[in-house]
């Protein structure tokens, strides 16, 4: 009779322990599903028994916490690797973008320089220098034109005055020639009269 009672007590104890362990596992599973790792540590700490200055935790709770911690660490590592890959991709894209930007800036600078400059007698000059050169040429041509026009007017006046003087001199010469001819005729008549006078008989 005593052995049977001992068996019943043992079986009952095992059933209670099994049920308690199963209930604890279910309780831990239910609680851990909604908690963070830190919350799971706190929950396990609160649910653990105290012996003097020690905490006695259940093996199933420990194993579950260990598994959840390892899963979280693995997930964090995977997330970290994924983020590192994204960062590497972004860095590569940034390097490529910076290279494109530098290329576009060089093309823009070249285009701007070509836009702001032009060739003048085979020399590349800026638009400002080209405008200055052209205005300088125009002003020089205008000054030369004014000088040549002034010289032409002066030469024209000199020629006109010379022609007038020449006409006056020719007119004076004609008058002198006529006067000389009249004087010569007069002298010839006088000479003839004188000769006639001297030839008359004595």
C-alpha positions as CSV (number, residue, x, y, z in Angstrom):
1,X,0.0,0.0,0.0
2,X,2.8,2.4,0.8
3,X,4.5,1.7,-2.5
4,X,1.3,2.4,-4.4
5,X,0.9,5.7,-2.6
6,X,4.5,6.6,-3.4
7,X,3.9,5.8,-7.0
8,X,0.8,7.9,-7.1
9,X,2.6,10.8,-5.5
10,X,5.5,10.5,-7.9
11,X,3.2,10.3,-10.9
12,X,1.2,13.2,-9.6
13,X,4.4,15.3,-9.0
14,X,5.6,14.5,-12.5
15,X,2.3,15.5,-14.0
16,X,2.3,18.7,-12.0
17,X,5.8,19.5,-13.0
18,X,5.2,18.7,-16.6
19,X,2.0,20.7,-16.6
20,X,3.7,23.6,-14.8
21,X,6.7,23.4,-17.3
22,X,4.3,23.3,-20.2
23,X,2.3,26.2,-18.8
24,X,5.5,28.1,-18.2
25,X,6.7,27.4,-21.7
26,X,3.4,28.6,-23.1
27,X,3.5,31.6,-20.8
28,X,7.0,32.4,-21.9
29,X,6.2,31.9,-25.6
30,X,3.1,34.1,-25.3
31,X,5.0,36.8,-23.4
32,X,8.1,36.7,-25.5
33,X,6.2,37.1,-28.7
34,X,5.2,40.6,-27.8
35,X,8.3,41.7,-26.0
36,X,11.7,43.0,-27.1
37,X,14.9,41.2,-26.1
38,X,15.3,43.6,-23.1
39,X,11.7,43.0,-22.2
40,X,12.2,39.3,-22.4
41,X,15.1,39.5,-20.0
42,X,13.0,41.5,-17.6
43,X,10.1,39.1,-17.9
44,X,12.3,36.1,-17.2
45,X,13.9,37.9,-14.3
46,X,10.5,38.7,-12.7
47,X,9.1,35.2,-13.3
48,X,12.2,33.5,-11.8
49,X,12.4,32.2,-8.3
50,X,14.7,33.8,-5.7
51,X,17.1,31.7,-3.6
52,X,19.0,33.8,-1.1
53,X,20.9,36.2,-3.4
54,X,20.5,34.2,-6.5
55,X,17.8,34.0,-9.2
56,X,16.7,30.5,-10.3
57,X,15.5,30.6,-13.9
58,X,13.8,27.8,-15.8
59,X,15.8,26.0,-18.5
60,X,13.0,26.4,-21.0
61,X,12.8,30.1,-20.4
62,X,16.6,30.4,-20.7
63,X,16.6,28.3,-23.9
64,X,13.8,30.3,-25.4
65,X,15.5,33.6,-24.4
66,X,18.8,32.3,-25.9
67,X,17.1,31.3,-29.1
68,X,15.3,34.6,-29.4
69,X,18.5,36.5,-28.7
70,X,20.4,34.5,-31.3
71,X,17.6,35.1,-33.8
72,X,17.6,38.8,-33.0
73,X,21.4,39.0,-33.3
74,X,21.2,37.1,-36.7
75,X,18.5,39.4,-37.9
76,X,20.5,42.5,-36.8
77,X,23.6,41.1,-38.6
78,X,21.5,40.5,-41.7
79,X,20.0,44.0,-41.4
80,X,23.5,45.4,-40.9
81,X,24.9,43.5,-43.9
82,X,21.9,44.8,-46.0
83,X,22.5,48.3,-44.8
84,X,26.2,48.0,-45.5
85,X,25.4,46.8,-49.1
86,X,23.0,49.7,-49.5
87,X,25.6,52.2,-48.2
88,X,28.2,50.7,-50.6
89,X,25.7,51.0,-53.5
90,X,24.9,54.5,-52.5
91,X,28.6,55.4,-52.3
92,X,29.2,53.9,-55.8
93,X,26.2,55.8,-57.1
94,X,27.5,59.0,-55.4
95,X,30.9,58.5,-56.9
96,X,29.4,57.9,-60.4
97,X,27.1,60.9,-59.9
98,X,30.0,63.1,-58.8
99,X,32.0,62.0,-61.9
100,X,29.0,62.8,-64.1
101,X,28.6,66.2,-62.4
102,X,32.4,67.0,-62.9
103,X,32.0,65.9,-66.6
104,X,28.9,68.1,-67.0
105,X,30.7,71.0,-65.3
106,X,33.7,70.7,-67.6
107,X,31.4,70.5,-70.7
108,X,29.4,73.5,-69.4
109,X,32.6,75.5,-68.8
110,X,33.8,74.6,-72.3
111,X,30.5,75.5,-73.8
112,X,30.4,78.8,-71.8
113,X,34.0,79.6,-73.0
114,X,33.1,78.8,-76.6
115,X,30.0,81.0,-76.2
116,X,31.9,83.9,-74.7
117,X,34.7,83.7,-77.2
118,X,35.2,83.8,-81.0
119,X,38.0,83.5,-83.5
120,X,39.5,86.7,-84.9
121,X,42.1,86.3,-87.7
122,X,42.8,82.8,-86.4
123,X,43.1,83.8,-82.7
124,X,40.7,82.8,-80.0
125,X,39.5,85.9,-78.2
126,X,36.8,86.7,-75.8
127,X,33.7,88.6,-76.9
128,X,34.7,91.6,-74.9
129,X,38.1,91.7,-76.5
130,X,36.5,91.1,-79.9
131,X,34.1,94.0,-79.4
132,X,36.9,96.2,-78.2
133,X,39.0,95.3,-81.3
134,X,36.1,95.9,-83.7
135,X,35.2,99.2,-82.1
136,X,38.9,100.2,-82.2
137,X,39.1,99.3,-86.0
138,X,35.9,101.3,-86.6
139,X,37.2,104.3,-84.7
140,X,40.5,104.1,-86.5
141,X,38.8,103.9,-89.9
142,X,36.6,106.8,-89.0
143,X,39.6,108.9,-87.9
144,X,41.5,108.0,-91.1
145,X,38.4,108.8,-93.2
146,X,38.1,112.2,-91.5
147,X,41.8,112.9,-92.1
148,X,41.6,111.8,-95.7
149,X,38.5,113.9,-96.3
150,X,40.2,116.9,-94.7
151,X,43.3,116.3,-96.9
152,X,41.1,115.9,-100.0
153,X,39.3,119.2,-99.2
154,X,42.5,121.0,-98.6
155,X,44.0,119.6,-101.9
156,X,40.9,120.5,-103.7
157,X,41.1,124.1,-102.4
158,X,44.8,124.2,-103.3
159,X,44.1,123.0,-106.8
160,X,41.3,125.5,-107.2
161,X,43.4,128.3,-105.9
162,X,46.3,127.2,-108.2
163,X,43.9,127.1,-111.2
164,X,42.7,130.6,-110.3
165,X,46.2,131.8,-110.0
166,X,47.2,130.1,-113.2
167,X,44.2,131.8,-115.0
168,X,45.2,135.1,-113.6
169,X,48.8,134.6,-114.6
170,X,47.7,133.6,-118.1
171,X,45.5,136.6,-118.3
172,X,48.3,138.8,-117.2
173,X,50.6,137.2,-119.7
174,X,48.0,137.7,-122.5
175,X,47.7,141.3,-121.5
176,X,51.5,141.7,-121.4
177,X,51.8,140.0,-124.8
178,X,49.2,142.2,-126.3
179,X,50.9,145.3,-124.8
180,X,54.2,144.1,-126.0
181,X,52.8,143.5,-129.5
182,X,51.3,147.0,-129.6
183,X,54.5,148.5,-128.4
184,X,56.5,146.5,-130.9
185,X,54.2,147.7,-133.7
186,X,54.5,151.2,-132.5
187,X,58.3,151.0,-132.3
188,X,58.3,149.4,-135.8
189,X,56.2,152.3,-137.2
190,X,58.4,154.8,-135.5
191,X,61.5,153.1,-136.8
192,X,60.0,153.0,-140.3
193,X,59.1,156.7,-140.0
194,X,62.6,157.5,-138.9
195,X,64.1,155.5,-141.8
196,X,61.8,157.3,-144.2
197,X,62.7,160.5,-142.8
198,X,66.4,159.9,-143.0
199,X,66.1,158.7,-146.6
200,X,64.6,161.9,-147.9
201,X,66.9,164.0,-150.3
202,X,69.0,166.7,-148.9
